[in-house]
Amino acid sequence: MKTTIFNSLLIGALASCGALSEAAALPGLAAKAGELAALPDGGWLSIDKQGLHLLDAAGNERARLPVRAKQLDTRAQAKDGGVLAVVMDANNEHVVPVLVDLAAGTLSAQAPFPAPPFGIEASCLYRDAQQIDHVFMIGKDGQAEQWLMDGDQRRLVRRLALPPHTKRCRVDDDSNELLIDEAKVGLWAYNAEAEGGPGRKLLRRGDAVNKEQVNNKPIAKAIVMPRGQTEPVARQGDAADDPAIWRHPSDPAGARILGTNKKQGLLVYDLDGKQLQLLEVGRLNNVDVRRGVTVGGRALDVAVATRRDDNSVMLFAIDAGGKVTPAGAFATGLSDIYGMCLYRPADGGLEAFINDKDGSFLQYRIEAGADGGMSGRLLCRFKVASQPEGCVVDDRNERLFLGEEKRGVWTVSARGDAPAKLSMVVPVGPQLVADVEGMGLYHGARADYLVVSSQGDNSYLVLDAKAPYRVRGSFRVGYNLAAGIDGTSETDGLEVSSANFGGPYAHGLLVIQDGYKRLPDGAQNFKYVAWDDVATALKLD
């Protein structure tokens, strides 16, 4: 039914009276109905000023729901062979879901969606990849809201701005495109997925649309649900960036999640997502952690971050209880410092790879400073052709993996005395969509995996961390409605650990920066994903 609705919209239903093209099969009925929708049993749904009507194949009425109905949209219900319909109640100005029982011939109105703070001009259904049903409600001035249905609950997902004077909308579930008819302009396609940005494009000026323009299907992704999330950061807009994980030496549940706020400093959370510390030390971008490294003859747990205010590297000490304190900083001489990652060489010391937006990489040895703090000694430098950011080091195999945002993932020896000979791991393409940003390494008992953020399609690619770097699959993070947690999108940074953190994270934890906080809208935060869920979805060892 979804495809029928979409195709009817493509051939002109948006700009016409709104009746679906199948209505031509019953011309007498079409003349009396405001809109028609074909049903799987050969029958019809129709709406007019008196109600929503369930009709048999000959046009005879089987059931009626009294309502001054406008804007009919439907989706088939695979579990019971019925149909979900939504109509706009023009008298009460809210959208009403209706369950259609084809076998019994009944129409059952469900709890309506709350009336938005604007008059509704258009509404339509969307069924996402998790088979969750959403409703878009759009006002004359372009104000719009996206809600989802969770049983009897109605949850606001986000507010968005759409073209004014919109009279009709439809969603193509396959391409996740919200199609909007803007009067006298043409047909727009917006991203129906709340986890992405609005991302609009004009498909065609005027009323007609070329189907080839909108039928480019995305690559199928597995979907995993987050198990937890952090409190939102204290700054709006693009603020949260990169996480790191610190494991408590004796208590799995005592772990700490460190996260950067590009507008404020360093945040420290517990495994419940509660913020424990805020260190307002400047505009930090990337952060990484190593436990039990030796600096100046002392064994330390250390976090290191890049600071964009002065193009410096900032160091932090982490005590046995997980408290984080500043421990020094050093200048780099870079003009636009960006990403970084840590490396613990075989001697147990600590080294850091720092990059610049111009492609430069600097490798530093972290040493004890003269004032009792820590500083950096430059070991070597190399450069990639364009902007990098994310990187991660495989300490066991002395390999650095780095992301060149528009080109792909490279690997090179992490040893400062080795030639900087880069080799491509995976290029940007259908499996990895630019920008390439966050990445982490999962060290399992039987296999090691590299996890990379495919920012362009809001997914995560998993591949073997050893040559020939076989791709194992990709996944997206969807809604966890039971916990009230949205998915993730436009991820800047991520981190993964195979350590035992207890509960659902007994076999590891993946922490992901979320570019768009939904359910409802809010400041950015970080999501927690159980590695077991990833391994199950992708059938990993």
C-alpha positions in Angstrom: 0.0 0.0 0.0 2.9 2.3 0.8 4.2 2.1 -2.8 0.7 2.7 -4.3 0.4 5.9 -2.2 3.9 7.0 -3.1 3.4 6.4 -6.8 0.1 8.2 -6.8 1.7 11.2 -5.3 4.4 11.1 -7.9 2.0 11.3 -10.8 0.3 14.4 -9.5 -1.9 13.7 -6.4 0.0 16.3 -4.4 -1.0 19.2 -6.7 -4.5 17.9 -7.4 -7.6 17.4 -5.3 -5.7 14.7 -3.3 -7.7 11.7 -4.4 -5.6 8.7 -5.1 -5.2 7.5 -8.7 -6.9 4.2 -8.0 -10.1 6.1 -7.5 -10.4 6.1 -11.3 -11.5 2.5 -11.0 -14.7 3.6 -9.2 -15.6 6.9 -10.9 -19.0 7.2 -9.0 -17.3 6.7 -5.7 -14.5 9.1 -6.5 -17.0 11.8 -7.2 -18.4 11.5 -3.6 -15.1 11.1 -1.7 -12.6 13.7 -0.7 -9.8 11.1 -0.8 -9.7 7.3 -1.4 -7.2 4.7 -0.3 -7.1 1.1 -1.7 -7.1 -1.7 0.9 -5.4 -5.1 0.6 -8.8 -6.9 0.4 -9.9 -5.0 -2.6 -12.0 -2.6 -0.6 -11.5 1.1 0.0 -11.2 3.8 2.7 -12.7 7.2 1.9 -13.1 10.4 3.7 -15.5 13.4 3.4 -17.1 16.0 5.6 -19.3 13.4 7.3 -16.7 10.8 8.2 -14.2 8.0 7.4 -15.9 5.2 5.5 -14.9 1.6 5.1 -16.1 0.3 1.8 -16.1 -3.1 0.1 -14.8 -3.6 -3.4 -18.2 -2.6 -5.0 -18.2 0.7 -3.0 -20.8 -0.4 -0.4 -20.3 1.0 3.1 -19.2 -1.5 5.8 -18.5 0.9 8.6 -18.4 4.6 9.3 -16.5 6.8 11.8 -18.2 10.1 12.2 -15.6 12.9 11.9 -15.1 15.9 9.6 -12.1 14.1 8.1 -9.3 15.5 5.9 -5.8 14.2 4.9 -6.1 10.4 4.7 -3.0 8.2 4.9 -2.6 4.5 5.5 -0.1 1.7 6.2 -0.8 -2.0 6.1 -0.4 -3.9 9.5 1.5 -7.1 8.7 0.8 -8.7 12.1 -3.0 -8.9 11.7 -3.7 -8.1 8.1 -5.4 -4.9 9.1 -4.6 -1.3 8.2 -3.5 1.7 10.2 -5.1 5.0 8.9 -4.7 8.5 10.1 -7.1 11.4 9.4 -7.2 15.0 10.4 -10.2 15.9 12.5 -10.9 19.3 11.0 -13.3 20.3 13.8 -10.9 19.6 16.7 -7.7 20.2 14.7 -5.9 17.1 15.7 -4.8 13.9 13.9 -6.6 10.7 14.8 -5.1 7.2 14.2 -7.7 4.6 13.2 -7.3 0.8 13.2 -9.1 -0.9 10.3 -10.1 -4.5 10.9 -10.8 -5.8 7.5 -12.1 -9.2 8.6 -14.6 -7.8 11.1 -15.3 -4.7 9.0 -14.8 -2.2 11.8 -13.1 1.2 12.3 -11.6 1.9 15.8 -10.4 5.4 16.6 -7.3 5.4 18.8 -6.0 8.1 21.1 -5.4 11.2 19.0 -2.1 13.1 18.8 -2.0 16.2 20.9 -3.0 19.3 18.9 0.1 21.3 17.9 0.5 25.0 18.6 -0.6 25.8 15.0 -3.4 24.9 12.7 -2.8 21.7 10.7 -2.8 22.0 7.0 -1.2 18.7 6.1 -0.5 15.4 7.8 1.0 12.1 6.7 2.3 8.7 8.0 5.9 7.4 8.1 7.0 3.9 9.0 10.7 3.7 9.8 13.2 0.9 9.5 12.2 -0.3 13.1 8.6 -0.5 11.9 7.7 2.4 14.3 4.9 4.5 12.9 5.3 8.3 12.9 3.0 11.2 12.0 4.0 14.5 10.5 1.8 17.5 11.2 2.4 20.7 9.1 1.0 24.2 9.5 0.2 26.8 7.0 3.2 28.9 8.0 5.6 25.9 7.8 5.7 25.0 11.4 5.8 21.2 11.8 6.0 18.4 14.3 7.0 14.8 14.1 5.4 12.4 16.6 5.6 8.6 17.0 3.1 6.0 18.1 4.2 3.8 21.0 1.1 1.7 21.8 -1.3 4.2 23.3 1.4 6.7 23.9 2.1 9.6 21.6 5.7 10.9 21.8 7.0 14.2 20.3 10.1 13.4 18.3 11.1 16.8 17.0 9.9 20.2 15.7 11.0 21.3 12.2 10.5 24.1 9.7 9.0 23.2 6.3 7.8 25.3 3.4 4.8 27.6 4.0 1.5 27.0 2.2 2.0 23.2 2.2 -1.3 21.5 1.3 -0.2 17.9 1.2 2.6 15.6 2.3 3.6 11.9 1.8 6.5 9.8 3.0 8.4 7.2 0.9 9.4 4.7 3.7 12.0 3.0 1.5 14.0 6.1 0.9 13.0 7.8 4.2 11.9 10.9 2.3 9.2 13.3 3.4 7.7 14.7 0.3 6.2 18.2 0.5 4.2 20.1 -2.1 5.0 23.8 -1.9 2.4 25.8 -3.8 3.8 27.4 -7.0 7.3 26.1 -6.3 7.3 22.3 -6.6 8.0 19.1 -4.8 10.6 19.0 -2.0 12.1 15.9 -0.4 13.2 16.2 3.3 14.8 13.6 5.5 12.0 11.8 7.3 14.5 10.3 9.8 14.6 12.5 12.8 18.1 11.4 13.6 19.4 13.1 10.5 19.3 16.8 9.7 16.4 18.2 7.6 18.4 17.8 4.4 16.0 19.1 1.8 16.2 18.9 -2.0 13.9 20.2 -4.8 12.9 17.2 -6.8 11.2 19.0 -9.6 9.7 22.4 -10.2 6.0 22.3 -10.8 3.7 19.3 -10.3 5.3 16.4 -12.0 8.1 14.3 -10.6 10.5 11.9 -12.3 10.5 8.7 -10.3 14.1 8.0 -11.1 15.0 11.0 -9.0 13.7 9.5 -5.8 14.1 5.7 -6.1 17.8 5.4 -5.2 17.4 3.0 -2.3 19.9 3.1 0.6 22.0 0.2 1.7 20.2 -2.0 4.3 21.6 -1.6 7.8 21.1 -3.7 10.9 19.5 -1.7 13.8 20.6 -1.9 17.4 19.0 0.0 20.3 20.9 2.1 22.8 20.8 0.9 26.4 21.5 4.2 28.0 22.4 7.9 27.4 24.1 10.7 29.1 22.5 13.9 30.4 22.6 16.5 27.6 25.5 18.9 27.5 25.0 22.4 28.8 25.5 24.2 25.4 23.1 24.2 22.5 24.0 23.5 18.9 27.1 21.6 17.7 28.8 21.1 21.1 29.3 17.5 22.2 32.1 15.9 20.1 34.1 12.9 21.3 33.9 10.3 24.1 36.5 8.2 25.9 36.0 5.3 28.4 37.9 4.8 31.7 37.5 1.4 33.3 37.6 1.3 37.2 40.4 -1.0 38.4 38.1 -3.2 40.6 34.5 -2.2 40.1 32.9 -2.7 36.6 30.0 -0.3 37.4 32.5 2.4 38.5 33.5 3.2 35.0 33.6 6.8 33.8 32.7 8.2 30.4 34.6 11.3 29.4 33.1 13.5 26.7 34.3 16.8 25.2 32.1 19.9 24.8 33.6 22.1 22.0 32.1 25.1 23.7 32.9 24.5 27.3 35.4 21.8 28.4 35.4 18.2 29.6 32.5 16.3 31.0 32.6 13.2 33.1 29.6 10.8 33.4 28.9 7.5 35.1 27.4 4.4 33.5 23.9 5.7 34.3 24.6 8.8 32.2 24.7 11.1 35.2 27.1 14.0 34.9 29.6 13.9 37.7 32.1 16.5 36.7 32.4 19.5 34.4 35.9 20.9 33.8 35.5 24.3 32.1 39.0 24.3 30.6 38.3 25.6 27.1 37.0 24.3 23.7 38.1 20.7 23.7 37.7 18.6 20.6 38.9 15.0 20.9 39.8 13.0 24.0 41.4 9.6 24.6 42.3 7.6 27.7 45.0 5.1 28.7 45.3 3.3 32.0 48.5 2.3 33.8 50.9 4.2 31.6 54.3 5.3 33.0 55.1 9.0 32.9 58.2 10.3 34.8 58.5 7.0 36.6 54.9 7.1 37.9 52.1 4.8 36.9 49.1 6.9 35.9 45.7 6.7 34.3 45.7 9.6 31.9 43.3 11.4 29.6 44.5 13.7 26.8 42.5 16.2 24.7 43.0 18.7 22.0 42.2 22.3 22.9 41.1 24.6 20.0 41.4 27.9 21.9 45.2 27.9 21.7 46.0 24.8 19.5 47.4 23.0 22.5 47.2 19.5 24.0 45.7 19.3 27.5 46.5 16.4 29.9 44.4 15.1 32.8 45.1 12.6 35.6 42.4 10.1 36.6 42.6 8.8 40.2 41.5 5.4 41.4 38.0 6.6 42.1 37.5 8.1 38.6 38.0 11.7 39.5 39.6 13.7 36.7 41.9 16.7 37.3 44.0 18.9 34.9 47.6 17.8 34.8 49.3 20.1 32.3 49.3 21.3 28.7 51.7 22.0 25.9 51.7 24.0 22.7 51.8 22.2 19.3 52.5 25.0 16.8 49.6 23.8 14.7 47.3 26.5 13.2 44.0 24.6 13.5 44.3 21.6 15.9 41.6 19.0 15.6 41.7 15.3 16.4 43.9 13.1 18.5 44.4 9.5 19.8 46.8 7.9 22.3 49.3 5.1 22.0 51.0 3.0 24.7 54.2 1.6 23.2 55.8 -1.7 24.4 57.8 0.2 27.1 54.6 1.2 28.9 55.0 4.9 28.2 52.5 7.2 26.5 52.5 8.8 23.1 49.9 10.9 21.3 49.0 11.5 17.7 47.6 15.0 17.1 46.2 16.3 13.8 45.4 19.6 12.1 42.7 20.4 9.6 45.4 20.9 7.0 46.2 17.1 7.2 49.3 17.4 9.4 49.9 14.7 12.0 52.3 15.2 14.9 53.5 12.3 17.2 54.4 13.3 20.7 56.0 11.4 23.7 54.2 12.4 26.9 56.8 13.1 29.6 57.1 14.6 33.1 57.4 18.4 33.1 59.8 20.5 35.0 57.0 21.8 37.2 55.7 18.4 38.2 53.1 18.3 35.5 53.3 16.7 32.1 54.5 17.9 28.7 55.1 16.6 25.2 58.3 15.9 23.1 57.8 15.8 19.4 58.9 12.5 17.8 57.8 12.8 14.1 55.4 14.3 11.7 53.6 13.3 8.5 50.7 14.5 6.5 47.6 13.3 4.6 46.2 15.1 1.6 43.0 16.5 3.1 41.3 17.1 6.5 41.5 14.2 9.0 40.0 14.0 12.5 39.3 10.6 14.1 42.0 8.1 14.8 42.7 5.2 17.0 45.8 3.1 17.8 46.0 -0.7 18.1 48.7 -0.8 20.9 49.1 -4.6 20.6 50.0 -4.5 16.9 51.5 -1.0 16.9 49.2 0.3 14.2 47.6 3.7 13.8 44.2 3.9 12.1 43.2 7.4 10.9 40.3 8.8 9.1 40.6 11.3 6.2 37.1 12.7 6.2 36.4 12.8 2.5 38.6 9.8 1.4 38.5 6.9 3.9 40.4 5.1 6.6 44.2 4.6 6.4 46.6 2.7 8.5 50.3 3.3 9.3 52.9 2.1 11.8 52.4 3.7 15.2 56.2 3.6 15.9 57.8 6.9 15.8 61.0 5.5 14.3 59.2 3.7 11.4 58.6 5.2 8.0 55.2 6.9 7.6 53.9 4.6 4.8 50.1 4.8 4.7 47.9 2.1 3.2 44.2 2.3 2.6 41.9 0.2 4.8 38.5 1.2 3.4 37.7 4.0 1.1 34.7 6.3 1.1 32.0 4.8 -1.0 28.7 2.8 -0.6 29.8 1.2 2.6 31.5 4.2 4.2 29.9 7.6 3.5 31.7 10.8 4.2 32.4 12.3 6.6 34.7 9.7 8.2 35.1 10.8 11.8 34.8 8.7 15.0 36.5 5.4 15.3 37.4 2.8 18.0 38.9 -0.6 18.4 37.2 -3.6 20.0 39.7 -6.2 21.3 37.8 -9.5 21.6 38.9 -12.9 22.8 38.8 -14.3 19.3 38.8 -11.2 17.0 39.5 -7.5 16.9 37.2 -5.1 15.2 37.5 -1.5 14.0 34.4 0.5 14.3 34.1 3.6 12.2 31.4 6.3 12.1 29.9 6.7 8.6 28.5 10.1 9.2 26.9 10.7 5.8 24.3 8.0 6.3 24.2 7.9 10.1 25.6 4.4 10.4 28.6 2.5 11.8 30.9 0.2 9.8 32.5 -2.7 11.5 35.5 -4.4 10.0 38.4 -6.7 11.0 41.2 -4.7 12.6 43.8 -6.9 10.8 44.6 -7.2 7.2 42.8 -7.7 4.8 40.3 -5.7 6.9 37.3 -7.6 5.9 34.0 -5.6 6.3 31.7 -7.5 8.8 28.7 -5.3 8.4 27.2 -2.0 9.3 24.5 -0.9 11.7 22.4 2.1 12.8 21.3 3.0 16.3 17.5 3.3 16.5 14.9 4.2 19.1 14.7 2.4 22.5 11.1 3.4 23.2 10.9 1.4 26.4 13.7 3.5 27.9 12.7 6.7 26.2 16.0 7.0 24.3 16.3 8.2 20.7 18.9 6.9 18.2 22.1 8.5 16.9 23.0 10.6 13.9 25.8 12.7 12.4 28.3 11.2 14.9 31.5 13.1 15.4 33.2 10.7 17.9 32.8 7.3 19.3 34.7 4.9 21.6 34.4 1.1 22.2 35.9 -1.2 24.9 35.7 -4.9 25.3 36.1 -4.7 29.1 33.4 -6.0 31.5 31.3 -3.1 32.7 28.6 -5.2 34.2 24.9 -5.7 33.3 24.2 -5.4 29.6 27.8 -4.2 29.1 29.4 -7.3 30.4 31.1 -8.0 27.0 31.8 -4.4 26.2 30.5 -0.9 25.7 30.2 1.4 22.7 29.7 5.1 23.4 28.5 7.3 20.5 28.2 11.0 20.2 24.7 12.0 19.0 24.5 14.9 16.6 20.7 15.4 17.1 19.0 14.8 20.4 15.4 13.8 19.8 12.5 12.4 21.8 12.1 15.3 22.4 14.6 17.8 20.9 17.4 18.9 23.2 21.1 19.6 23.5 23.5 16.9 22.2 24.5 14.0 24.3 26.2 10.6 24.2 24.5 7.2 23.8 25.5 3.9 25.3 25.3 0.7 23.2 25.9 -2.9 24.5 28.5 -4.6 22.4 26.5 -7.8 22.7 23.7 -6.1 20.7 26.1 -5.1 17.9 27.6 -8.6 17.8 24.2 -10.2 17.6 23.0 -7.9 14.9 26.1 -8.4 12.7 26.7 -12.1 13.7 30.2 -11.4 15.0 32.4 -13.8 16.9 
